[in-house]
């Protein structure tokens, strides 16, 4: 092989090569715009100089007082508060790994995560301390316990303790004991872990998804480009920061010198107040947040002088909700991703000519997941058996797969699952989809959610799309119900729109019959509150259990 002269004497050195890390975004923001508002939380107003100082103090205290260093896990159970933002910087500043825990998990699952992640320190919001105490009683590890007292939290009525309380250090006391001039630690390599996030574990124990500094840096920048975030944008925290590290937006905001508006609880009134009073420009959330906003009483809604960019994932919102959101001053964009891709890595990049189409056609286009984020190198739909791309016909289904720098390092202490996920040199999402002729992908189902009835594959999403078009339906989720003759048939769980008292099952069957092939019409309609995760995702595994329990009861149809 011929010698490459461009490699001679042109080696990497500290002057021309530094590992990528989103921690540098905060350092730059504090240096260039020290007085710009960084965090708003109730009466708290924190500028970038203070944000950077507190993050450094936290990193210093964790390092000097508790010995946290490279590869040590610091777990947190926190709401969307300033402390959660400080942890996104302070923990990796001392080379630790941030482990954000879903605040709605039960104690047994939290105990599993603490043990599996080998947690050395646990920082807990006072609201979640009873659950944390139960988890620690079940866990093998004994991390240092630190309690954060959020001034926006009001204690609920006193309840009898279920465990003997463990003593906890005060978060602010710990933080302020740190050095504000702490010389924080750059990663040795941009491949170093920055966070660990656990999957929901619906098919067994949760898996720990490990992010590296490089991926967090690139996805954070990709967010800014994808969402058209201008400098000094204002972001409202309706998306839980424990979910994929808030889709990496805790780091994005520092890159564009933006303002975080923290929101402890996702409720219509404080959201509308923040939108109007803080001039919010961007927010993310599940479709249920949109429904909450547009269905709020008129006394709660506010007139907005700015257009607000709303980014949503999960199931596409129905046409009526999109129309109501547009009328209220929101521009909705559909995103798609997984915990394993740092959150969203696919965007429904809107084409200007589409804006001239009828509303129904626009809604259909908005329901597609779209095309790859800029920092994602490859996105495709492949036949998982042959690893050959499916035809671009909008009909042939395959598995959605990813390649690039915003795909996880792998699953922590689970090489078998990692190898399976990366088989063939692609990350296998487990989602089934199609590719349209214009290259935009559209999900059709999770591989485990496909309904096989009489040998025919039925997409639950296709049925849900038809049901969402019904004016009396707020939400719909379809799962397989065991059937003696067909093996499985669709079972639809329905939440009715506000003010809608009832809808006859036969009327819904007729509605579906006009839009779907006969074998796709649900054999059962269940009117109930649909089980969801704290991030708004429908928990279909629970719905499948409910559907199984309904087998043989009155109401089933052939």
N, C-alpha and C positions, 0 to 999 in steps of 0.2 A: 504494500500500500504506500502510495506516494506521501512524502512528508508534507504536512500542512503548515506553511510558513506563517499563517495567521495565528498559530498556537505557540510559536516560538517567542519566549520572553514576554508573553502576554497573559500571565497567570492572574488568578484572583488574589486580591489582597484587601486589607481593610479600607483602603482608599477607594476601591472601585466595586466592592461587593459587600453588601450587608444583608442579613436574613430579613425577609419581609415579615412584618408583624403589625397588626393594627394598633399596638400600643403607641407607636410613633404619631398616630393621628392626634391623640390627646396632647402629647408634648408640643406638637406644632400649634394646635389650637390655643393652648395656654400661653405660648410664647408670642404669637402674632395677634391674637384677639383676647387678651387676658380678662377684659371687663365685659365681654359679650355674654349674655345669659346662656347658661349651659343647661340648668335643670330648674324646673318649676314644679313644686309639689305643695299644694295648699298655700300656706303662708311662706313657705321656704322659697327663696330665690338664691341660686348659686351660680356664680360666674365661672368661666373656664379656669381662671387662676386658682380659685378655691377647689374646684373639681379635681384638678391635677394634684394640688397639694394634698387633698384628702386621700386620693388614690395612692400616692407615694407613702403617706403615713400608714395606710393599711398594709401595703406591701412590706414596709419596714417592720411593723409590729409582728406580722405573721412570720417574718424571717428571724428576727432577733429574739422574740419571746417564745415562739413555738417551734422554731427550727424548720419551718417550711422551706423547701428547696425544690430543685429540679425533680419532677415526677411525683411530687407529693400532692394528694388530693385534698382540696378544701371544698366541703359540701355546703350548700346554702338552701334554706327553705324561706324564700322571701317573696313578697308581693312586688308589684311594679313601683318601686320606691327608689329614692336616691341611693340607699345602701346597695341595692341590686346593681345599679350602674357602677358604683365604686368597686364592687367585687369583680366586675368584668374587666377592670383594669388592674386593681391592686393585687389580686391573686396571681395573675400571670406576671406581674412586675417583679415578684420574688421567685419566678420560675415555677410556681405552683400550677395546678390544673384545677380549673373551676368546674364543679359538679352542681348544676342547678336542678333542683328536685321539684317536680310537679306538686303544687301545694294541696291538691285534692286527692292525693294518693292515700291509701290506708297504711297503717303503721307497719304491717308485715312487709309490704312492698318496699317501703322506705328503708326498713331494716336490711332487706336483701341488697338494695343499692349501696347502702353505707358499707356493708361488708364486702361486696364485690368490688367496689371502687377503692377500698382500703382507706377510708376517710380518716384524716388526721385532725381536722378541725371542722366543726359544724356551727354555722351561723344561722340563727332562727329568728324570724319575726315573732313578736310576742303572741300574735293571734294564733300561730301554729305550734306554739310550744307544747300544749297538751299532747298533740299527735306526735311531736318529736320525742317527747319523754317516753311515750309508749314504744316508739320505734327503737330507741336506745336500750330499753329494757329487753328487747328481743334480739338486738344486734350483738355480735361478738366483739366488734371494734369498740373502742372507748375514746372517741374524739374529744378534744377540748370543746366545750359548749359555750357559745357566745350568743347573747340575746340582743336583738335590735328592737328598740322601742320607737315605733313610728308615731309621730305626733298626730297623724291623721287617723289613727286607729282608736276606736272607742271600745272599751272592754264590754263584752256581753254580760248578762246576768251571771252571778257566781254559780259554779257547778261543783259538785263534789269531785275531787281529784280521783282519777282512775289508777294512778301510779304514784309512788313516792317521788316528789319533785327532786330533780338534780340541781345542784347549784350551777349558775351560769354567770359568766363574766358579762359586763356591759359593753356593747359594741362601740359606743362612742368613747368610753374610757380606753378600750383597747386601741382604737384608731388614733386617738390623740396622743397616746404614749409613743407613737412612731415618729420617725424623723421626717419632717416636711421636706428636707433636702436629700432624701434617700436616693442614692445612685442606683436606680432600678436596673434590673438585669435583662439585657437583650437575650433572646433565645440563642442557644449555641448553634442551632440550625433551624431554619424555618419549618422543617418537618417535625420539630418538637411539638408535643401535645399542648394545646391551649385550653381545651375544655373536653368534658365527657358528658354526653346526653343519652339518657336511656330511652329505648323504644317502649311502646306501651305494653309489650309482653302479652298480647292477646292469645298467642299460641304457645305459651310456655313462659319461662323466666325472661324478663326484659334483657335486651342486649345493650351493652354500653358502646355507643357510637363515639369514636375519638376524632376530634377536629385538630388540625394543626394550624400554626400561625399563618402559614402561607395561604391556606384556604380561607381563613377568616379575613385576612387582608383583602384577598381578591373578591370574595363575595360581598364584603362591605362596600368596596368600590363599585362592584357590579350593581348593587342596590341603588346607589346614587345615580348611575347612568341610566338604569332601567326605569326608575321612577321620576326621572327628570328633576331631581332635587337641586334647586339652586342654592347658592351660598346663603346661609342664615334661614333656611327653611325651618318650620316648626312642626314637630312630630308628636302626635298624641299616642300614648301607650295603652291601646286597647288590646293589643296582642300580648299574651303573657311572655315575659322575658325568659321564663324557664323553658319555653318551647323553642327548641333549636337556637338557643341564645337570642331569642327575639328576632329570628331570621337575620342575625348579625347587625341589626340596626343600632344596637348600643355603640358599635364601632363606626358605623356609617355616619352618624350625626356629628362625631368629632371631625371626620374627614371634611365635611362641608360646613363646619362651624355652626351647626344647627342647635336648636333648643329642644330638649326633652321635656314634654309635659307629662308628668307621671299621673297615673290614675289607679288608685288602689282597687276599686271595684268597677266593673263594666256595667254601668247603668245609664239609661237614656238621659236623665237630667244633667248629671255632671259632664257627660260627653257633649251635649249641646251647649252647655255653659262654656266649656273649654274651647270648643270650636269657634264660638263668637268672641269670647273675651281675650283669648290668647292668640287669635288669628291663626289657628292651626292650618297647615297646608297639606299635611300627609297623615294618613293612619292606615293600619292594616287590621284585618279581622275576618272572622268567618261570616258566611251569609246571615247567620242568626243576628249578628250585630247590625247589619243593614236593616233587617226586619224590625229590630228594636227601635232603630232611629226613625224609620218612616212611619211606624205605627204609634209613635209617642203622641200623647195628647198635644193639642195645639198650644196649650199654655206652657208646655215644656220646650217645644221647638223654637229655634231662633232663626232670624233672617241673616244669612251669611253674605258678607260683601266680597268674599273670596271664593274661588272654586277650590274645592277640597279633593285631593287625589286619594281615592280609597282603593286599597289593594286587597284582594280576597283570594282565598284558596278553597279547597274542598269542593263540594258540589256547586255547580254553577247556579247563580241566583235566577229565579223566575223572571219572565219579561216584565211583569207588573212591578216587581221590586226595583228592577233596573230603571224603569220609567219614573218611578217615584223618587229614586235617588237622584236622577238627573234633574228633576224638577226642584229638588231641595238644594241643589248646588254641588253635587258630588259627581266626579268623573270616575267610574268604576273600571278597574283593570283586573283581569283574571291571571293569577299566578299558579304555579304548580311546582312541587318539589317534595322531598322527604327529609326526615332527620338525617339520613345518610348523605344528603347533598347540601348540608348547611342551611336547610330551609328551601326557599324558592330558587330554582335554577332554570325555570322555564317561564316564559311570559307570553301572553297573548298580545303581541306587538300589533297595535291597531294601524290599519292602512287607511289613509285619509279618504279614498273613494268609498269606503264602507259607510262613512257617515251620511252619505246621500241615500242609502238604502232604507226601505221601510223598517219600522221598529222591530217587527217580528224577525226579519232577516238579520238585523243587527244583533238581536238577542241570541240567535243561533250561532252567529260568529263569535260573540263574546263567551259562549259556553265552551269553546275550544281552549285547550291548555296552551297551545302555541308553539313557540320556537325557543331555542336555547338562549340563556343569558350570555352576555359577552364573555365572562370568564369561564364558561363551560365549553370545552373543546369539541365534544361530539354528543349528539342526542339522536336516537333513532328507535324505530320499532322493528324488532327482529323476531324471526321464528326461533324460539329458545332451543329447539332441537338441532336445527341446522346452522344457526347464527347468521342466516341470510336475511337481509332487509325485506320486509313485506312490500308488495306493490303499493304505489302511491295512488290508491283508488278510493280512499275513504271508507272502504268496506272490509278489507282483509285485516283480521286482527293478529297481533303479535304482542310480544312483551316490550314495554318501554325500557330502554337501557341508556346508561350515561357513561361518559368517559371525560375525565378532566381533572383540573386542579381543585375543583370545589366538590370533589367526592371524598368521603371520609378516609382517614388512615385505615380504618378497619374496626372490628368489634373487639373491645378490650377483653383480654384473657379468653378468647373464643376463636381460635384459629380455624376450626372446622367451619363455623358460620361465615367467617371472613372469606375462606377459600370458595365456599359455595356462592357467596354474593358476587365474587369477582371472576367466576368461571368464564373462560374464553376471552379474558381481557376487557370485559365490560362489567359495570355494576348492574345487576339484575334488580329492577325495582319491584317486581311482583305485580305491577299494574299492566293491564291489557289495554291496548289502544289501536288506533288506526292512524294512517298518515293521509292527509288530503292532498290533492294534486298540487296545491300551492306550498306544500311542505309543512303545514301546520299539523301538529298531532292533536288527537282528541282521545281522551280516556273513555273506555267502554266498561271497564270493571277491574276490580282486584281479581287476581287469578283464583283466589279462594272464594270470591263472591259470585262467580259465574254460576248460573242456574242451569242444570242439565235436565231437561224435561223430555222424556220419550226419545232420548238420544240427541235432541236439539239443544244447542247452546243459546241461552237467553241472557242478554245484558241487563242487569238490574238498573243500570244508569239509564238505559233507553226507556224503561217503564217509568222510572222516576221523572224523567224529562216530560213524559206525557202527562203525568199526574200534576206536575208543577204548573202546567198551563191552565189547570182548573182554577177558576177565580175563588173558590171556597177553600182552597188548600194552602196552608202556610208552609208545611214541610212534608216530605214523603221519603220513606226509606223502604227498599224492597229487598227481601232475602228469600232464600230457598226454604220451602216447607216440605218435609217428607210426604210422599204420596204413594199409596200402595200400587197404583196402576202405572203412573208416569215416572216414578222414582222421586221426582221433585216437581213442585209447581211454585210459581211466585206468590209470596205473601207480602202485602203492602201495609206498612204502618203509617198512619196518617195523623198529622196535626192540623186542625182546622184553623182558618184565618180568624182574626179577632172579630167578634160580632157574628160569626157563622155558627149557628146552633147545631146543625147537623147536615149531613149529606147522605142520602140513601146509597147503600152499597151497589144496588142495581143501577143507579144513575152513574156511579163511577165505572161500573163495568161497561155501560153503554158508551161513556166518554172514552174509555180505553179502546173499545171495539172500533171506534171511528179513527183511531190513530195507530193501532198496533195489530199485528197478525193475531189470529185467534188464540194460538198456543201461548202467547206472551201475556194474555190478560190474567191478572192476579186471581187466584182461586179464593183468596180471603183478604178482607180489608179490616184492619184493626185500628180503631180510633183511640189514640193514647198520646201521652208525652213520650217522645222518642229519646231513648238513652243516648247521651253524648258525653264526650270527654270534656275536660276543662277548656280545651282549645276549640270546641265546637264541632269536632268530628263525630259522626254517628258511630256508635259502638255496635256494629252489625253482629258481632259474636253474641252479644246479649239478645239482640232481636232474633237471631237464629234459635237461641234457647227458648225464647217465648213462642216462636212459631212451632217448634217441635212439641211444646206442651199443648198446643191447640189442636193437634192432629186428632181427627175423629169427632171433634166437637161440632155442633150445629153451625152452619155458616159456610162450610167448605163447598166449593163448586168443582165440577169435573174440568 
